Amino acid sequence: MTWQTQKLPLDHPPVKSGRVGVLIVNLGTPDAPEAGPVKRYLAEFLSDRRVVEIPPIAWQPILRGIILNTRPKKSAHAYRQVWTEEGSPLAVITRRQADAMQLRLGEQVTVDWAMRYGTPSIPDRLQTLMDAGCERILLAPLYPQYSGATTATVVDKAADKLKAMRWQASLRTLPPYHDDPTYIDALASDLSRQLGALEFEPEVLLLSFHGMPQRTLDLGDPYHCHCQKTSRLLQEKLARPGLRFRTTFQSRFGRAKWLEPATDVVLEEEAKAGTKRLAIAAPGFSADCLETLEELAIQGREQFTEAGGDHFAALSCLNTSDAGLTMLETLLRRELSGWINA
């Protein structure tokens, strides 16, 4: 018996139940490319104990006293270079992905989206889904490779919301899909399409993943291994004669040792070694964002050409490509098995 047919006392508050929800989650973005919103975003992001594992008593004075007084202005400038009329590229693409999944999954499911840091927040969207009658919710962090600093912190935030709820939804979490054939096939298909459309034939294709401190690997985080496996499987699937692959890690922050080789170092190294034609892809990002559109496409081009390279191309993420949306639908339907009709 559903809330629509159940006979309730006349003074009973209205209640909705019986529906299934999907909450697509990505990392986050400031609300505007200005220092104030960027500062709020960075304060939340860099205060997460899973992102920065330095004890707060040592880290917070550095964060509040130095970083949040210097970095927001610089980051705001970077965001302004990629901001669109609709807003942050990451937010726009994630919303479009959710809209596409709503159309593909149909009326059986209510699909929404959230950001781990910034807005719309995970707690707010979980509540919205509950208010819409969703008692069963698939939490879908769009991180192919698992890390404590990404997937785990999404689950943490959802759990914080559940702890405050009298009526909790039943939650499932989309597992990492770094080696899923559906994901590898989607990457290979979309990258092949983009490579084939270039006006030059790359000698090298860099597969750039977001970096993590080396310490995370030493403590048992599987992220590095997941990235390496994705890279290996993708190279095997692409199998383009004459194309050399390299796996790198970008977005270093702070003085600690990070996973290597670093993307910026390799770009300069390749150019100085005589590579003239290079393309770069970011398989670990489900949607284009500051790290791909500014760090790779703008800074990366400058680094490569200034060191002697001639032709450079930054390839798009899966975003809302046919291959990307078909992959996402396949993964979501798999995890919704038993909750919705096939």
C-alpha positions in Angstrom: 0.0 0.0 0.0 1.5 3.3 -1.0 1.1 6.8 0.5 -1.4 7.5 -2.3 -3.9 4.8 -1.4 -3.3 4.3 2.4 -6.1 5.7 4.6 -4.7 8.1 7.1 -6.3 10.0 9.9 -7.7 13.4 8.9 -5.2 15.2 11.0 -2.2 13.2 9.7 0.5 15.3 8.0 0.9 14.7 4.2 3.5 11.9 3.6 5.0 10.7 0.3 6.8 7.4 0.1 7.5 4.4 -2.1 9.7 6.0 -4.8 13.3 5.4 -5.9 15.8 8.2 -6.2 19.3 8.6 -7.7 21.6 11.3 -6.5 24.5 12.0 -8.9 27.5 13.7 -7.1 30.6 15.4 -8.2 33.4 17.2 -6.3 32.2 20.8 -6.2 32.6 24.3 -7.4 32.3 27.9 -6.1 29.0 29.7 -6.8 30.8 32.4 -8.8 34.3 33.1 -10.1 35.0 35.7 -7.5 37.3 35.7 -4.4 34.5 35.6 -1.8 32.6 32.5 -3.2 36.0 30.8 -4.0 37.1 31.4 -0.4 34.0 29.8 1.0 34.4 26.8 -1.3 38.1 26.3 -0.5 37.4 26.7 3.2 34.9 23.8 3.1 37.0 21.7 0.7 40.3 22.1 2.5 38.8 21.6 6.0 37.7 18.0 5.1 39.9 15.7 7.2 39.9 13.2 4.3 41.3 15.8 1.9 43.9 17.2 4.2 45.0 14.7 6.8 47.2 17.1 8.8 45.8 17.4 12.4 43.5 20.5 12.5 45.5 22.1 15.3 48.4 22.4 12.9 46.5 22.8 9.6 43.7 25.3 10.5 46.1 28.2 11.3 47.9 27.6 8.0 44.5 27.4 6.1 42.9 30.4 7.8 46.0 32.5 8.2 47.7 32.0 4.9 45.9 29.9 2.2 42.5 31.5 2.4 44.0 35.0 2.3 46.1 34.3 -0.8 44.7 31.5 -2.9 41.1 32.6 -3.5 42.1 35.6 -5.7 44.4 33.4 -7.8 41.8 30.7 -8.1 39.0 33.1 -9.0 41.1 34.3 -11.9 41.5 30.7 -13.1 37.7 30.1 -12.8 36.9 33.2 -14.8 38.8 31.8 -17.7 36.5 28.8 -18.0 33.2 30.2 -16.6 30.2 30.0 -18.9 27.0 32.0 -19.2 25.2 29.2 -17.5 27.8 29.1 -14.7 30.5 26.7 -13.6 31.3 24.1 -16.3 31.3 21.3 -13.7 27.9 22.2 -12.3 26.4 22.7 -15.8 27.6 19.4 -17.1 26.6 17.5 -13.9 23.1 18.9 -14.1 22.9 17.9 -17.8 24.0 14.4 -16.9 21.3 14.2 -14.3 18.7 15.5 -16.7 19.8 13.0 -19.3 19.5 10.1 -16.7 16.0 11.3 -15.8 14.9 11.0 -19.4 16.6 7.6 -19.9 15.5 6.0 -16.6 12.0 7.3 -16.9 9.2 7.8 -14.3 10.4 4.9 -12.2 13.1 7.0 -10.7 13.7 10.6 -9.5 17.1 11.8 -10.5 18.9 14.7 -8.8 22.4 16.0 -8.5 24.7 17.5 -5.9 28.2 18.7 -5.1 30.3 17.4 -2.3 31.5 20.9 -1.6 29.5 24.0 -2.4 25.9 23.9 -3.8 23.6 22.1 -4.2 24.7 20.2 -1.2 24.3 16.5 -0.6 22.2 16.9 2.6 19.8 19.4 0.8 19.3 17.1 -2.2 18.9 14.0 -0.1 16.2 15.8 1.8 14.6 16.9 -1.4 14.5 13.3 -2.7 13.0 12.2 0.6 10.4 14.9 0.5 9.5 13.6 -3.0 8.8 10.2 -1.5 12.1 8.5 -2.3 12.7 5.9 0.4 15.4 4.1 -1.6 18.2 6.2 -3.0 21.2 5.3 -5.1 24.1 7.6 -4.2 26.3 7.9 -7.3 29.7 9.6 -6.8 31.1 10.0 -10.3 34.6 9.0 -9.4 35.7 6.0 -11.5 38.8 5.5 -9.3 38.2 5.1 -5.5 39.9 7.4 -3.1 39.3 8.2 0.6 39.4 11.9 -0.5 36.7 11.5 -3.1 34.2 8.6 -2.9 34.6 8.1 0.9 33.9 11.7 1.7 30.7 11.7 -0.3 29.5 8.7 1.7 30.6 10.5 4.9 28.5 13.5 4.0 25.5 11.4 3.2 25.9 9.6 6.5 26.0 12.9 8.4 22.7 13.7 6.9 21.2 10.3 7.7 22.3 10.7 11.4 20.1 13.8 11.6 17.0 12.2 10.0 14.2 10.6 11.9 13.1 8.8 8.8 16.1 7.6 6.9 16.1 6.5 3.3 17.7 3.1 2.4 21.0 4.0 0.6 23.1 2.2 -2.0 26.4 3.6 -3.3 27.7 3.3 -6.8 31.0 1.4 -6.5 34.2 2.6 -8.2 34.2 1.5 -11.9 37.8 2.0 -12.9 38.1 -1.3 -14.6 34.5 -1.8 -15.7 34.4 -2.8 -19.4 31.5 -0.4 -19.9 33.7 2.5 -18.7 36.8 1.4 -20.6 34.7 1.0 -23.8 33.1 4.4 -23.4 36.5 6.1 -22.9 38.0 4.2 -25.9 35.1 5.1 -28.1 35.0 8.7 -27.2 38.7 9.3 -27.2 39.0 7.6 -30.6 36.4 9.9 -32.0 38.2 12.9 -30.7 41.6 11.8 -31.8 40.3 11.1 -35.3 38.9 14.6 -35.5 42.2 16.3 -34.8 44.1 18.2 -37.5 47.3 16.4 -36.5 48.4 12.9 -35.5 49.7 12.9 -31.9 53.0 11.2 -31.2 52.1 11.0 -27.5 48.8 10.7 -25.5 49.1 11.7 -21.9 46.5 10.1 -19.6 46.4 12.6 -16.7 44.7 11.7 -13.4 44.2 14.0 -10.5 47.1 13.7 -8.1 47.1 12.6 -4.5 49.8 12.8 -1.8 52.2 9.8 -1.9 51.2 9.2 1.7 47.8 8.1 0.7 49.2 5.2 -1.3 51.6 4.3 1.5 48.6 4.1 3.9 46.7 1.7 1.7 44.4 4.0 -0.5 43.8 2.1 -3.8 43.6 5.2 -5.9 47.0 4.9 -7.5 46.4 1.3 -8.4 43.0 2.1 -9.8 44.4 4.8 -12.1 47.2 2.6 -13.3 44.7 -0.2 -14.2 42.4 2.2 -16.0 45.4 3.5 -18.0 46.5 0.0 -18.9 43.1 -1.2 -20.0 42.5 1.9 -22.0 45.8 1.7 -23.8 45.0 -1.9 -24.7 41.6 -0.9 -26.0 42.8 2.1 -28.0 45.7 0.2 -29.5 46.6 3.0 -32.0 49.8 2.2 -34.0 52.5 4.8 -33.5 50.9 6.4 -30.5 52.9 6.4 -27.3 51.1 6.6 -24.0 52.2 8.0 -20.6 50.3 8.1 -17.3 50.7 11.2 -15.2 49.2 13.0 -12.2 48.2 16.6 -12.0 47.1 19.3 -9.6 49.8 19.1 -7.0 49.2 21.2 -3.9 51.5 22.0 -1.0 55.1 20.8 -0.3 54.4 17.1 0.4 55.5 14.4 -2.1 52.7 13.6 -4.5 52.1 10.7 -6.9 54.5 10.9 -9.9 55.2 11.5 -12.7 53.7 15.0 -12.5 51.7 16.1 -15.6 53.4 19.5 -15.9 56.9 18.0 -15.6 56.1 15.4 -18.3 54.7 18.0 -20.7 58.0 20.0 -20.5 60.1 16.8 -20.6 58.4 15.5 -23.7 58.8 18.8 -25.6 62.4 19.1 -24.6 63.0 15.5 -25.8 61.7 16.4 -29.2 58.0 15.5 -29.1 56.2 18.0 -31.4 52.6 16.6 -31.4 50.9 15.7 -28.1 47.3 15.2 -26.9 46.2 14.9 -23.3 43.1 13.2 -21.8 41.8 13.1 -18.2 40.1 9.7 -17.9 39.5 10.1 -14.1 37.2 13.1 -14.5 33.6 12.5 -15.4 33.0 16.1 -16.5 35.2 18.9 -17.6 36.1 21.4 -14.8 38.8 23.8 -13.8 41.4 21.1 -13.7 40.8 20.1 -17.3 39.7 23.3 -18.9 42.2 25.6 -17.3 45.0 23.5 -15.9 45.4 21.1 -18.8 43.9 23.0 -21.8 45.3 26.4 -21.0 48.3 25.9 -18.7 49.2 22.6 -20.3 49.3 24.1 -23.8 51.6 26.9 -22.6 53.9 24.5 -20.8 54.3 22.2 -23.9 54.7 24.9 -26.5 57.0 27.1 -24.5 59.3 24.0 -24.0 59.4 23.4 -27.8 56.3 21.5 -28.7 54.2 22.5 -31.8 50.8 20.8 -31.7 48.8 20.3 -28.6 45.2 19.1 -27.9 43.3 18.7 -24.6 40.6 16.1 -25.2 37.2 16.5 -23.5 35.9 14.3 -20.7 33.0 12.0 -21.3 30.6 14.7 -20.2 27.3 14.3 -22.0 28.7 12.4 -25.0 26.6 9.5 -26.3 29.3 7.1 -25.0 29.4 8.7 -21.6 25.6 8.8 -21.1 25.2 5.2 -22.2 27.9 4.1 -19.8 26.3 6.1 -16.9 22.9 4.7 -17.6 24.3 1.1 -17.7 26.1 1.6 -14.4 23.0 3.1 -12.7 20.6 0.5 -14.0 22.9 -2.2 -12.7 23.0 -0.7 -9.2 19.2 -0.1 -9.3 18.6 -3.8 -10.0 15.7 -5.1 -7.8 14.5 -1.5 -7.1 13.2 -0.8 -10.6 12.1 -2.9 -13.6 14.8 -3.8 -16.0 
